[in-house]
Amino acid sequence: MQVFRLEAMTAERQALRAEVEQLRKSLEDIQGKHTEDDSTAKDQYSETLLSVEEKYKEEITALKSQHAEEISTVRAELEETESSRENWESQYHTLLTRVNTIKTTLGERLKADKEELAEANEKN
């Protein structure tokens, strides 16, 4: 009986070893598939990341170019406005000087006419 029992234990042990070996192979297959899936996912992620990065770099470059053009346009408009303002200020000061000259001349004429009128009234 002990021999039979020993044989049964040996058979069970061999069956367990075979099962362990099968489980080990299954685990290795799963790990290999997992590693392969990880590698594939990383590759896809890298490609997607590069694609997104390139897209946004292009958008940033376009926005910078547009911004530079807008700044250039605004600066040109500012220069034109300042030039126009300086021209108007110059014309204003010229007119103001002329008005003051006319006032002075008219004041002097009125004074002279008043004196002349006063003299004419005294003579009459």
C-alpha positions as CSV (number, residue, x, y, z in Angstrom):
1,M,0.0,0.0,0.0
2,Q,2.8,2.3,0.7
3,V,4.2,1.7,-2.7
4,F,0.9,2.5,-4.2
5,R,0.6,5.6,-2.1
6,L,4.2,6.6,-3.0
7,E,3.3,6.1,-6.7
8,A,0.1,8.1,-6.3
9,M,2.1,10.9,-4.6
10,T,4.7,10.8,-7.3
11,A,2.0,10.9,-10.0
12,E,0.3,13.8,-8.2
13,R,3.6,15.6,-7.8
14,Q,4.3,15.2,-11.5
15,A,0.8,16.4,-12.4
16,L,1.4,19.4,-10.1
17,R,4.7,20.1,-11.8
18,A,3.1,19.9,-15.2
19,E,0.3,22.2,-14.0
20,V,2.9,24.6,-12.6
21,E,4.9,24.5,-15.8
22,Q,1.7,25.2,-17.8
23,L,0.8,28.1,-15.5
24,R,4.3,29.4,-15.8
25,K,4.1,29.3,-19.6
26,S,0.6,30.9,-19.5
27,L,2.1,33.7,-17.2
28,E,5.0,34.2,-19.6
29,D,2.6,34.5,-22.5
30,I,0.5,37.0,-20.6
31,Q,3.5,39.0,-19.6
32,G,4.8,38.9,-23.2
33,K,1.5,40.1,-24.6
34,H,1.3,42.8,-21.9
35,T,4.8,44.0,-22.8
36,E,3.9,44.0,-26.5
37,D,0.6,45.9,-25.7
38,D,2.6,48.4,-23.6
39,S,5.1,48.9,-26.4
40,T,2.3,49.4,-29.0
41,A,0.5,51.8,-26.7
42,K,3.7,53.8,-26.0
43,D,4.4,54.0,-29.8
44,Q,0.8,55.2,-30.5
45,Y,1.0,57.7,-27.6
46,S,4.4,59.0,-28.9
47,E,3.0,59.3,-32.5
48,T,-0.1,61.1,-31.2
49,L,2.0,63.4,-28.9
50,L,4.3,64.3,-31.8
51,S,1.3,65.0,-34.1
52,V,-0.4,67.2,-31.5
53,E,2.9,69.0,-30.7
54,E,3.5,69.7,-34.4
55,K,0.0,71.0,-34.9
56,Y,0.3,73.4,-32.0
57,K,3.7,74.5,-33.1
58,E,2.3,75.4,-36.5
59,E,-0.7,77.2,-34.8
60,I,1.7,79.1,-32.5
61,T,3.9,80.1,-35.5
62,A,0.8,81.3,-37.4
63,L,-0.4,83.3,-34.4
64,K,3.0,84.9,-33.9
65,S,3.1,85.9,-37.5
66,Q,-0.4,87.3,-37.4
67,H,0.4,89.1,-34.1
68,A,3.6,90.6,-35.7
69,E,1.6,91.8,-38.7
70,E,-1.1,93.4,-36.5
71,I,1.6,95.2,-34.4
72,S,3.2,96.5,-37.6
73,T,-0.1,97.7,-38.8
74,V,-1.0,99.4,-35.5
75,R,2.5,101.0,-35.4
76,A,2.0,102.4,-38.9
77,E,-1.4,103.8,-38.0
78,L,0.0,105.3,-34.8
79,E,2.8,107.0,-36.8
80,E,0.3,108.3,-39.3
81,T,-2.0,109.6,-36.5
82,E,0.9,111.3,-34.7
83,S,2.0,112.9,-38.0
84,S,-1.5,114.1,-38.7
85,R,-1.8,115.4,-35.1
86,E,1.4,117.3,-35.4
87,N,0.2,118.8,-38.7
88,W,-3.1,119.9,-37.2
89,E,-1.3,121.4,-34.2
90,S,1.0,123.3,-36.5
91,Q,-2.0,124.6,-38.4
92,Y,-3.8,125.5,-35.2
93,H,-0.9,127.5,-33.9
94,T,-0.5,129.3,-37.2
95,L,-4.2,130.2,-37.2
96,L,-4.0,131.3,-33.5
97,T,-1.1,133.6,-34.4
98,R,-3.0,135.0,-37.3
99,V,-6.1,135.6,-35.1
100,N,-4.0,137.3,-32.5
101,T,-2.4,139.5,-35.1
102,I,-5.8,140.4,-36.5
103,K,-7.0,141.2,-33.0
104,T,-4.1,143.4,-32.4
105,T,-4.4,145.2,-35.7
106,L,-8.2,145.7,-35.2
107,G,-7.6,147.0,-31.7
108,E,-5.1,149.5,-33.0
109,R,-7.4,150.5,-35.8
110,L,-10.3,150.9,-33.5
111,K,-8.2,153.0,-31.1
112,A,-7.0,155.2,-34.1
113,D,-10.5,155.5,-35.4
114,K,-11.8,156.5,-31.9
115,E,-9.1,159.1,-31.6
116,E,-9.9,160.4,-35.1
117,L,-13.6,160.5,-34.3
118,A,-12.9,162.3,-31.1
119,E,-10.8,164.9,-32.9
120,A,-13.4,165.3,-35.6
121,N,-16.1,165.9,-32.9
122,E,-13.9,168.4,-31.2
123,K,-13.4,170.3,-34.4
124,N,-17.2,170.5,-35.1
